[in-house]
Amino acid sequence: MKQDKIRNVAIIAHVDHGKTTLVDQLFRHSGMFRSNQRVAERLMDSMELERERGITIAAKNGSYRYGEYFINIIDTPGHADFGGQVERVLRMADGAVLLVDAQEGPMPQTFFVVKKALAEGLPILLVVNKIDKPAARPNWVVDQVFDLLDRLGAPDEVLDFPVVYASAKAGYALNEPDANPDGAGMEAISEMIVRHVPPPPGDPNAPVQLQINTIDYSPYLGRLGTGKVTSGHFDLHTPLAIVRRDGSIGPARINKIFAFDGDQKVPVESASCGAIVSVAGMEDVTVGVTFADPEHPQPLPVIEIDPPTIAMQFIPNDSPFAGQDGKFVTSRHLEERLNRETLADVALQVQPLGQGVGFQVAGRGELHLSILIEKMRREGYEFQVTRPQVLTREENGQLLEPYEDVSVDVDEQYQGVVIEKLGKLKGILTDMEVGAELTRMKFRIPTRGLLGYRSVFMTDTRGMGVMNYVFAEWGPYAGDIQSRSNGVMIVKEMATTVAYALFNLQERGRLFVGPGIDTYPGQIIGEHCRPADLVVNPARGKKLTNIRAAGSDEAVILTPPLDMSLEECIAYIKDDELVEITPKAIRLRKKKDAKIRA
């Protein structure tokens, strides 16, 4: 493919604004599938967790043909917790398609991804998506995007951005918001990309340069590094050198080159300037390394990643049930798996604990770390994690902590309780916009204040509220923030829960387990209704006598136990508590040296 016929474009947006669905439709309308071929929805979300949660976790590459043009698509995550993915894959793009919901407009993650795209000097192409919503307001969205770009200091040529109006779900794109969609396809977006995204720069006759931006894994070929060829040309026989992140240089060996066709990798013999390819052959390849000419090894600038804001301790499981479920249970297993994750996820940092066995794992947020925990759990790992701790730093003698910009959309009747709760968590209301259906409020709040708040928010708003947040800045330490005030119910001795005991315990608080569950001393099976901890016997049966009285055999009616997700468990525990993670169970427990709160 000629270099001037290649277009490399990233799809960026706030979470759930329709990026992956839009890519599906671009592929379908390109003619790459047969008319009778069954194609999975959200084709680019290939991970099991992505399909379950309906979010994009890892950036993906794909491509399609539009006339004589070859368009490389980079589907990026929308969650700020996976911002490390966005930062590095934008290096492969020459333009960014910004997707914005026609009703919601720019959201916190929109600000985040646009800021990253502008930092890379990319032109912005706006797609106002979901224009078929009853409450869509596309012209307002365009104005809001212009104001956002202006606030971010975008140059004049970026402020003059092209706009297309679309419904990715319905499969059409229009140049005008009120145009008739009958018979329309996705050509308007492809045409906008071809016209407004420049071809990739670089000299195909210069020494070769290929920087690795993402890592994939093949069970047959091992590690695969994906990146854009920024100069030169190479094939399987071209001698190459690898320039690592620390500046060291060594010989490189490539035994396979893959280009992208749709969402699939296809082997090719060579790659030239402007192409996005995956290469195999080096097991130690990591994000940020540059494959270069051995005689002129010129590395590309190292990819800078925003620092992590939250850390947790991953320690081997030492509960009485340790080793019953997992295949990988030792500290050595943990170390090998965590170090392997850092090779692909440069936003993750792992350090051995100074005392004891285990590791401190730092990431961009609760979701970032909980996704890692869930992946490890499904792979057969068994371990324990501590309560997340916000990382702090000191500058000019002042203690600083991370702050988040929070956007909340709630019904008017719930805005009072949200303001009250976030105020107690050191949140400051910075803006409020009252709409016909929902009220949008914006807060600036320490990251610590958001730990565990999402479940409280969903309870307070009866599950109808929408909350999004993104890292804002490092600010002054806000002081003490009140965490969970209630105590917990702690199992006294090894036992299997019975319905009669739980029936009596449910009057003392909320239970986390039902009958027939094996428990051990120190395990947490419920929340006490008072601040003190309560030691309980969940196996206590009914005393039998030879005297029968009326009402002695009343039916035992149990309230369904509270089934907390992994994220909710992590956010729920206090500093003296742990979450036990196994392939078959997630349990809460007290640390062995923890004192019972009276």
C-alpha positions as CSV (number, residue, x, y, z in Angstrom):
1,M,0.0,0.0,0.0
2,K,1.3,3.4,-1.0
3,Q,2.1,5.6,2.0
4,D,-0.1,8.5,0.8
5,K,-3.1,6.1,0.7
6,I,-2.7,5.1,4.4
7,R,-4.7,6.7,7.2
8,N,-4.0,5.9,10.8
9,V,-6.7,7.1,13.1
10,A,-7.6,6.6,16.8
11,I,-11.2,6.5,18.1
12,I,-11.3,8.4,21.4
13,A,-14.3,9.0,23.6
14,H,-15.8,8.9,27.1
15,V,-16.8,5.4,28.3
16,D,-20.1,4.1,26.7
17,H,-20.3,6.7,24.0
18,G,-20.1,4.0,21.4
19,K,-16.5,3.7,20.1
20,T,-16.5,-0.1,19.7
21,T,-20.0,-0.1,18.1
22,L,-18.9,2.5,15.6
23,V,-15.8,0.4,14.6
24,D,-18.1,-2.6,14.1
25,Q,-20.3,-0.5,11.7
26,L,-17.3,0.8,9.8
27,F,-16.1,-2.7,9.3
28,R,-19.5,-3.9,8.2
29,H,-20.1,-1.1,5.7
30,S,-16.6,-1.5,4.2
31,G,-17.7,-4.8,2.6
32,M,-15.2,-6.9,4.5
33,F,-17.9,-9.4,5.6
34,R,-20.3,-11.5,3.4
35,S,-23.9,-10.5,3.5
36,N,-24.9,-13.8,5.2
37,Q,-21.9,-13.9,7.5
38,R,-22.6,-13.8,11.3
39,V,-20.4,-11.2,13.0
40,A,-20.2,-10.8,16.8
41,E,-21.2,-7.5,18.3
42,R,-18.4,-5.3,19.7
43,L,-16.0,-7.2,17.5
44,M,-12.9,-5.4,18.9
45,D,-13.7,-6.2,22.5
46,S,-12.1,-9.6,22.3
47,M,-11.3,-10.1,26.1
48,E,-13.9,-12.0,28.1
49,L,-14.0,-9.3,30.8
50,E,-14.6,-6.6,28.1
51,R,-17.6,-8.5,26.8
52,E,-19.0,-9.1,30.3
53,R,-18.6,-5.5,31.5
54,G,-19.4,-3.8,28.2
55,I,-16.2,-1.7,28.3
56,T,-12.9,-1.5,26.4
57,I,-10.0,-2.4,28.7
58,A,-7.1,-2.8,26.2
59,A,-6.5,-0.8,23.0
60,K,-7.0,-2.8,19.8
61,N,-5.9,-2.4,16.2
62,G,-8.0,-3.1,13.1
63,S,-8.2,-1.9,9.5
64,Y,-10.6,-1.7,6.6
65,R,-10.5,-0.4,3.0
66,Y,-12.4,2.6,1.7
67,G,-12.0,2.8,-2.0
68,E,-8.3,3.1,-2.7
69,Y,-7.5,4.0,0.9
70,F,-6.3,1.7,3.7
71,I,-7.6,3.0,7.1
72,N,-6.0,1.7,10.3
73,I,-8.3,2.0,13.3
74,I,-7.1,2.1,16.9
75,D,-10.0,1.5,19.4
76,T,-9.0,3.0,22.7
77,P,-10.4,2.5,26.3
78,G,-12.7,5.2,27.6
79,H,-12.0,4.7,31.3
80,A,-9.4,7.0,32.8
81,D,-8.1,4.0,34.8
82,F,-6.8,2.7,31.5
83,G,-5.3,6.0,30.4
84,G,-1.9,4.4,30.1
85,Q,-3.3,2.6,27.1
86,V,-4.6,5.8,25.5
87,E,-1.4,7.7,26.0
88,R,0.8,5.2,24.2
89,V,-1.4,4.1,21.3
90,L,-2.0,7.7,20.2
91,R,1.7,7.6,19.1
92,M,0.5,5.3,16.3
93,A,-2.2,7.7,15.1
94,D,-2.1,10.7,12.7
95,G,-5.6,11.9,13.6
96,A,-8.3,11.3,16.3
97,V,-12.0,10.7,15.8
98,L,-13.6,12.1,18.9
99,L,-17.0,10.4,19.6
100,V,-19.4,12.3,21.8
101,D,-22.9,11.3,22.9
102,A,-25.6,13.6,21.4
103,Q,-27.4,13.9,24.7
104,E,-24.6,13.9,27.3
105,G,-22.0,16.0,25.5
106,P,-18.4,16.1,26.7
107,M,-17.8,14.1,29.9
108,P,-14.8,13.9,32.3
109,Q,-13.0,11.2,30.2
110,T,-13.7,13.2,27.0
111,F,-11.6,16.0,28.6
112,F,-8.9,13.4,29.4
113,V,-8.6,11.8,26.0
114,V,-8.8,15.1,24.1
115,K,-6.0,16.5,26.2
116,K,-3.8,13.5,25.3
117,A,-4.7,13.8,21.6
118,L,-3.8,17.5,21.6
119,A,-0.5,16.7,23.4
120,E,0.4,14.5,20.4
121,G,-0.6,17.3,18.0
122,L,-3.4,15.2,16.3
123,P,-6.2,16.8,14.3
124,I,-9.6,16.3,15.9
125,L,-12.5,14.9,13.9
126,L,-15.9,15.1,15.7
127,V,-18.6,12.4,15.4
128,V,-21.7,13.3,17.4
129,N,-23.1,9.8,18.1
130,K,-26.6,8.6,19.2
131,I,-28.4,11.4,17.4
132,D,-31.5,9.1,17.3
133,K,-31.9,9.6,21.1
134,P,-35.2,11.4,21.9
135,A,-33.3,14.0,24.0
136,A,-30.4,14.4,21.5
137,R,-29.0,18.0,21.2
138,P,-26.3,17.8,18.5
139,N,-25.8,21.5,18.0
140,W,-25.3,22.0,21.7
141,V,-22.7,19.2,21.7
142,V,-20.7,20.8,18.9
143,D,-20.6,24.1,20.9
144,Q,-19.5,22.2,24.0
145,V,-16.7,20.4,22.2
146,F,-15.5,23.8,20.7
147,D,-15.5,25.3,24.3
148,L,-13.6,22.2,25.6
149,L,-10.9,22.5,22.8
150,D,-10.6,26.2,23.4
151,R,-10.1,25.7,27.2
152,L,-7.4,23.2,26.4
153,G,-5.6,25.7,24.2
154,A,-6.1,23.9,20.9
155,P,-4.6,25.8,17.9
156,D,-6.9,27.5,15.4
157,E,-6.6,24.7,12.8
158,V,-7.9,22.1,15.4
159,L,-10.7,24.4,16.4
160,D,-11.9,24.3,12.8
161,F,-12.8,20.6,13.2
162,P,-15.1,18.7,10.8
163,V,-18.3,17.2,12.2
164,V,-20.4,14.2,11.3
165,Y,-23.6,13.2,13.0
166,A,-24.2,9.4,13.5
167,S,-26.1,6.6,15.1
168,A,-23.5,3.8,15.3
169,K,-26.2,1.4,16.7
170,A,-28.5,2.1,13.7
171,G,-25.5,2.1,11.3
172,Y,-25.7,5.5,9.6
173,A,-23.7,8.8,9.5
174,L,-24.9,12.1,8.1
175,N,-23.2,15.4,7.3
176,E,-26.2,17.4,8.8
177,P,-28.0,16.6,12.0
178,D,-31.5,16.9,10.4
179,A,-30.7,15.0,7.2
180,N,-32.8,12.0,6.2
181,P,-31.0,8.8,7.3
182,D,-32.9,6.5,4.9
183,G,-30.3,4.7,2.7
184,A,-27.4,6.3,4.5
185,G,-24.4,4.2,5.6
186,M,-21.1,5.0,7.3
187,E,-19.5,6.6,4.3
188,A,-19.6,10.1,5.8
189,I,-17.2,9.1,8.5
190,S,-14.8,7.3,6.2
191,E,-14.8,10.3,3.8
192,M,-14.1,12.6,6.7
193,I,-11.1,10.5,7.8
194,V,-9.7,10.4,4.2
195,R,-10.1,14.1,3.7
196,H,-9.0,15.4,7.1
197,V,-6.4,12.9,8.5
198,P,-3.0,13.4,6.9
199,P,-1.1,10.4,5.5
200,P,1.6,9.1,7.9
201,P,4.8,11.2,7.7
202,G,8.3,9.7,7.4
203,D,10.9,8.7,4.8
204,P,10.6,5.1,3.5
205,N,14.3,5.3,2.4
206,A,15.6,6.4,5.8
207,P,17.0,4.0,8.5
208,V,14.2,1.9,9.9
209,Q,12.3,2.9,13.1
210,L,9.5,1.0,14.7
211,Q,8.4,1.8,18.3
212,I,6.3,-0.8,20.2
213,N,3.2,0.7,21.7
214,T,1.2,-2.3,22.7
215,I,2.0,-5.9,23.6
216,D,-0.1,-9.0,22.7
217,Y,0.5,-12.7,23.3
218,S,0.1,-15.7,21.0
219,P,0.3,-19.2,22.4
220,Y,2.2,-20.2,19.2
221,L,4.5,-17.2,18.7
222,G,4.9,-15.8,22.2
223,R,5.0,-12.1,22.7
224,L,3.9,-9.8,19.9
225,G,4.8,-6.1,19.8
226,T,2.6,-3.7,17.8
227,G,3.6,-0.3,16.6
228,K,3.8,2.1,13.6
229,V,6.8,2.1,11.2
230,T,7.8,5.8,11.4
231,S,10.6,5.5,8.9
232,G,12.4,3.0,6.6
233,H,11.4,-0.4,5.4
234,F,12.2,-3.9,6.7
235,D,11.4,-7.5,6.0
236,L,12.1,-10.8,7.8
237,H,15.8,-10.8,6.6
238,T,16.6,-7.1,7.5
239,P,19.2,-6.9,10.3
240,L,17.7,-4.9,13.2
241,A,18.7,-3.6,16.6
242,I,16.5,-3.1,19.6
243,V,16.9,0.1,21.7
244,R,15.4,-0.5,25.2
245,R,13.7,2.0,27.5
246,D,16.9,2.4,29.5
247,G,18.9,3.3,26.4
248,S,20.7,-0.1,26.1
249,I,21.1,-1.5,22.5
250,G,21.1,-5.1,21.5
251,P,20.6,-7.3,18.4
252,A,17.0,-8.0,17.4
253,R,15.4,-10.9,15.7
254,I,12.0,-10.9,14.0
255,N,10.5,-14.1,12.6
256,K,7.0,-12.9,11.8
257,I,5.4,-9.7,10.6
258,F,1.7,-9.2,10.8
259,A,-0.5,-6.5,9.3
260,F,-4.2,-6.0,10.2
261,D,-7.2,-7.0,8.1
262,G,-10.4,-6.2,10.0
263,D,-9.8,-7.4,13.5
264,Q,-7.5,-10.2,12.4
265,K,-3.7,-10.3,12.1
266,V,-2.5,-11.5,8.7
267,P,1.2,-12.4,8.0
268,V,3.1,-10.2,5.5
269,E,6.6,-10.4,4.1
270,S,7.6,-6.8,4.8
271,A,6.5,-3.5,6.3
272,S,7.2,0.1,5.1
273,C,6.9,3.6,6.5
274,G,3.4,4.4,7.8
275,A,2.2,0.9,8.3
276,I,0.9,-0.4,11.7
277,V,2.2,-3.9,12.2
278,S,2.8,-6.6,14.9
279,V,6.2,-8.4,15.1
280,A,7.1,-11.6,16.8
281,G,10.4,-13.2,17.7
282,M,11.6,-11.5,20.9
283,E,10.3,-12.7,24.2
284,D,11.7,-9.7,26.1
285,V,10.1,-7.0,23.9
286,T,8.3,-4.4,26.0
287,V,6.2,-1.2,25.5
288,G,8.4,1.7,24.4
289,V,11.3,-0.1,22.9
290,T,12.4,0.9,19.3
291,F,13.5,-1.5,16.6
292,A,16.1,0.4,14.6
293,D,18.9,0.1,12.0
294,P,21.9,-1.5,13.8
295,E,24.2,0.9,12.0
296,H,22.1,4.0,12.9
297,P,20.2,3.0,16.0
298,Q,18.1,6.1,16.6
299,P,15.4,5.5,19.2
300,L,12.1,7.4,19.2
301,P,11.3,9.5,22.4
302,V,10.4,7.4,25.4
303,I,6.6,7.2,26.0
304,E,5.8,9.2,29.1
305,I,3.1,7.8,31.3
306,D,1.1,9.6,34.0
307,P,2.1,8.3,37.5
308,P,-0.2,5.9,39.4
309,T,-2.4,7.3,42.1
310,I,-3.5,4.2,44.1
311,A,-1.6,1.2,45.5
312,M,-2.6,-2.1,47.1
313,Q,-0.6,-5.0,48.6
314,F,-0.8,-8.4,46.9
315,I,0.2,-11.1,49.4
316,P,0.0,-14.9,49.4
317,N,-3.1,-16.4,50.9
318,D,-2.5,-17.6,54.5
319,S,-6.1,-18.2,55.5
320,P,-7.2,-21.7,56.8
321,F,-8.6,-22.4,53.3
322,A,-5.4,-21.5,51.5
323,G,-4.5,-23.7,48.6
324,Q,-7.9,-25.4,48.2
325,D,-8.9,-23.6,44.9
326,G,-5.8,-22.1,43.3
327,K,-3.1,-23.5,41.1
328,F,-0.7,-20.6,41.7
329,V,-0.4,-19.8,45.4
330,T,3.2,-18.9,46.3
331,S,4.9,-15.6,46.5
332,R,7.1,-16.6,43.5
333,H,4.0,-17.2,41.4
334,L,2.7,-13.8,42.3
335,E,6.0,-12.1,41.5
336,E,6.2,-13.8,38.1
337,R,2.7,-12.9,37.1
338,L,2.8,-9.3,38.3
339,N,6.2,-8.7,36.5
340,R,4.7,-10.2,33.3
341,E,1.8,-7.7,33.6
342,T,4.1,-4.7,33.9
343,L,5.7,-5.7,30.5
344,A,2.4,-5.0,28.8
345,D,0.9,-2.4,31.1
346,V,3.4,0.4,31.6
347,A,1.0,2.3,33.9
348,L,1.3,-0.5,36.5
349,Q,4.2,-0.4,39.0
350,V,5.2,-3.4,41.2
351,Q,7.6,-3.3,44.1
352,P,8.5,-6.0,46.7
353,L,7.2,-5.1,50.2
354,G,10.0,-4.0,52.6
355,Q,8.8,-6.4,55.4
356,G,7.1,-9.7,54.9
357,V,6.2,-11.5,51.7
358,G,4.2,-9.8,49.1
359,F,4.2,-6.9,46.6
360,Q,2.9,-3.3,46.4
361,V,1.0,-2.8,43.2
362,A,0.3,0.7,42.1
363,G,-2.1,1.7,39.3
364,R,-4.3,4.4,37.9
365,G,-7.5,3.6,39.9
366,E,-9.7,1.0,41.6
367,L,-11.0,-0.3,38.3
368,H,-7.4,-0.6,36.9
369,L,-6.3,-2.8,39.8
370,S,-9.6,-4.8,40.1
371,I,-9.4,-5.8,36.4
372,L,-5.9,-7.2,37.1
373,I,-7.1,-9.1,40.2
374,E,-10.0,-10.6,38.2
375,K,-7.8,-11.6,35.4
376,M,-5.4,-13.3,37.8
377,R,-8.3,-15.0,39.6
378,R,-9.6,-16.5,36.4
379,E,-6.1,-17.8,35.5
380,G,-6.0,-19.8,38.7
381,Y,-4.1,-17.5,41.1
382,E,-4.9,-17.4,44.8
383,F,-3.9,-14.5,47.0
384,Q,-5.0,-11.7,49.3
385,V,-5.2,-7.9,48.8
386,T,-5.3,-5.0,51.2
387,R,-7.4,-1.9,51.2
388,P,-6.4,0.6,48.4
389,Q,-4.2,3.4,49.6
390,V,-3.9,6.7,47.8
391,L,-0.3,7.6,46.9
392,T,1.0,11.0,48.1
393,R,4.0,13.1,47.3
394,E,5.8,16.0,48.9
395,E,6.7,19.2,47.1
396,N,8.2,22.3,48.7
397,G,7.5,20.9,52.1
398,Q,3.8,20.5,51.4
399,L,2.1,17.1,51.4
400,L,0.1,16.6,48.1
401,E,-2.5,14.0,47.1
402,P,-4.4,13.3,43.9
403,Y,-7.7,15.0,43.2
404,E,-10.4,13.9,40.8
405,D,-12.9,15.9,38.7
406,V,-16.3,14.1,39.3
407,S,-19.4,14.5,37.1
408,V,-22.7,13.4,38.5
409,D,-26.0,13.1,36.6
410,V,-28.9,12.5,39.0
411,D,-32.7,13.1,39.2
412,E,-33.4,16.4,41.1
413,Q,-34.8,14.5,44.1
414,Y,-31.4,12.9,44.8
415,Q,-29.1,15.9,44.3
416,G,-29.3,16.9,48.0
417,V,-28.1,13.6,49.4
418,V,-25.3,13.4,46.8
419,I,-24.1,16.9,47.7
420,E,-24.2,16.0,51.4
421,K,-22.3,12.8,51.1
422,L,-19.6,14.2,48.8
423,G,-19.3,17.2,51.1
424,K,-18.4,14.9,54.0
425,L,-15.8,13.3,51.7
426,K,-14.1,16.7,51.2
427,G,-15.7,17.2,47.8
428,I,-16.3,20.8,46.5
429,L,-19.2,21.5,44.2
430,T,-17.8,23.5,41.2
431,D,-20.7,23.6,38.8
432,M,-24.4,22.7,38.6
433,E,-26.5,22.5,35.5
434,V,-30.2,21.8,35.9
435,G,-31.8,20.1,32.9
436,A,-35.3,19.0,32.0
437,E,-34.8,15.5,33.2
438,L,-31.4,15.3,35.1
439,T,-29.2,17.6,37.1
440,R,-25.5,17.5,36.3
441,M,-23.1,18.4,39.1
442,K,-19.4,18.7,39.0
443,F,-17.1,18.3,42.0
444,R,-13.4,18.4,42.8
445,I,-12.7,15.8,45.4
446,P,-9.6,13.9,46.8
447,T,-9.2,10.5,45.3
448,R,-9.4,9.1,48.8
449,G,-12.9,10.3,49.1
450,L,-14.1,8.2,46.1
451,L,-12.8,4.9,47.5
452,G,-15.9,2.8,48.1
453,Y,-18.3,5.7,47.3
454,R,-19.7,4.3,44.1
455,S,-21.8,1.6,45.9
456,V,-23.1,4.3,48.3
457,F,-23.9,6.5,45.3
458,M,-25.9,3.8,43.6
459,T,-27.8,3.1,46.8
460,D,-28.6,6.8,47.4
461,T,-29.8,7.4,43.8
462,R,-31.8,4.1,43.7
463,G,-29.4,2.9,40.9
464,M,-30.5,5.7,38.6
465,G,-27.5,8.0,39.0
466,V,-24.5,8.2,36.6
467,M,-21.1,9.1,38.1
468,N,-17.8,9.6,36.2
469,Y,-14.5,10.9,37.3
470,V,-11.0,11.6,35.9
471,F,-7.7,12.6,37.5
472,A,-7.5,16.4,37.8
473,E,-4.3,17.3,39.6
474,W,-2.1,16.9,42.7
475,G,-3.4,19.2,45.5
476,P,-3.0,19.9,49.2
477,Y,-3.7,17.0,51.6
478,A,-7.3,17.4,52.6
479,G,-7.0,15.9,56.1
480,D,-8.9,12.9,57.6
481,I,-11.8,11.5,55.7
482,Q,-14.3,9.3,57.5
483,S,-14.5,5.8,56.1
484,R,-17.0,3.0,56.9
485,S,-18.4,3.6,60.4
486,N,-20.1,0.2,61.0
487,G,-18.3,-2.8,62.5
488,V,-18.4,-6.4,61.1
489,M,-19.5,-9.8,62.1
490,I,-16.5,-12.1,62.6
491,V,-16.7,-15.9,62.7
492,K,-15.6,-17.4,66.0
493,E,-14.5,-20.9,64.9
494,M,-14.4,-23.2,61.9
495,A,-18.0,-23.9,61.0
496,T,-20.6,-24.3,58.2
497,T,-23.3,-21.7,58.3
498,V,-26.8,-22.9,59.2
499,A,-30.1,-21.1,58.5
500,Y,-31.2,-20.9,62.1
501,A,-28.1,-19.1,63.2
502,L,-28.2,-16.7,60.3
503,F,-31.9,-16.0,61.0
504,N,-30.9,-14.7,64.4
505,L,-27.8,-12.9,63.2
506,Q,-29.7,-10.9,60.5
507,E,-31.4,-8.9,63.2
508,R,-27.9,-7.6,64.1
509,G,-26.9,-6.3,60.7
510,R,-26.5,-7.3,57.0
511,L,-25.2,-10.7,56.1
512,F,-22.8,-11.5,53.3
513,V,-23.3,-15.3,53.2
514,G,-26.2,-17.7,53.1
515,P,-26.6,-21.1,54.7
516,G,-24.4,-24.1,53.9
517,I,-21.2,-22.0,53.5
518,D,-17.9,-23.2,55.0
519,T,-16.3,-20.5,57.1
520,Y,-13.2,-20.1,59.3
521,P,-12.1,-18.1,62.4
522,G,-11.6,-14.4,61.5
523,Q,-13.7,-14.5,58.3
524,I,-16.2,-11.6,57.9
525,I,-19.7,-12.8,57.1
526,G,-21.7,-9.6,57.6
527,E,-21.8,-6.0,58.7
528,H,-22.8,-5.2,62.2
529,C,-25.5,-2.5,62.7
530,R,-23.2,-0.8,65.3
531,P,-19.6,0.6,65.2
532,A,-18.3,-2.3,67.2
533,D,-17.2,-5.6,65.7
534,L,-19.3,-8.7,66.7
535,V,-17.8,-12.2,67.1
536,V,-20.5,-14.7,66.0
537,N,-21.2,-18.4,65.7
538,P,-23.0,-19.0,62.3
539,A,-23.3,-22.7,63.0
540,R,-25.3,-22.4,66.2
541,G,-28.3,-24.8,65.9
542,K,-31.6,-24.9,67.5
543,K,-31.6,-26.6,70.9
544,L,-33.7,-29.8,70.8
545,T,-36.1,-30.7,73.7
546,N,-38.7,-33.4,74.2
547,I,-41.3,-30.7,74.8
548,R,-43.1,-29.3,71.9
549,A,-44.9,-26.0,72.2
550,A,-47.1,-24.0,69.8
551,G,-44.9,-21.9,67.5
552,S,-41.7,-23.8,68.3
553,D,-41.3,-24.9,64.7
554,E,-41.7,-21.5,63.0
555,A,-40.4,-21.2,59.5
556,V,-36.9,-19.6,59.2
557,I,-37.1,-16.8,56.7
558,L,-33.7,-15.4,55.6
559,T,-33.2,-12.1,53.9
560,P,-31.0,-12.7,50.8
561,P,-27.4,-12.0,51.6
562,L,-25.6,-9.0,50.2
563,D,-23.7,-10.2,47.2
564,M,-20.8,-7.7,46.7
565,S,-18.7,-7.5,43.6
566,L,-14.9,-7.6,43.7
567,E,-14.7,-3.8,43.4
568,E,-17.2,-3.4,46.3
569,C,-15.3,-5.9,48.5
570,I,-12.0,-4.0,47.9
571,A,-13.7,-0.7,48.6
572,Y,-15.5,-2.0,51.7
573,I,-12.6,-3.3,53.8
574,K,-10.6,-1.3,56.4
575,D,-6.9,-1.2,57.0
576,D,-7.0,-4.2,59.4
577,E,-9.0,-6.4,56.9
578,L,-8.2,-8.3,53.7
579,V,-10.0,-9.6,50.6
580,E,-9.1,-13.2,50.0
581,I,-9.1,-14.0,46.2
582,T,-9.4,-17.5,44.9
583,P,-10.6,-18.9,41.5
584,K,-13.9,-20.0,43.2
585,A,-14.5,-17.5,45.9
586,I,-14.0,-14.0,47.2
587,R,-14.0,-13.7,51.0
588,L,-13.5,-10.9,53.5
589,R,-11.4,-11.5,56.6
590,K,-9.6,-9.9,59.4
591,K,-5.8,-9.7,59.4
592,K,-4.3,-12.3,61.8
593,D,-2.9,-9.5,64.1
594,A,-6.1,-7.4,63.9
595,K,-7.8,-6.3,67.1
596,I,-11.5,-6.7,67.5
597,R,-13.1,-3.2,67.7
598,A,-15.2,-3.0,70.8
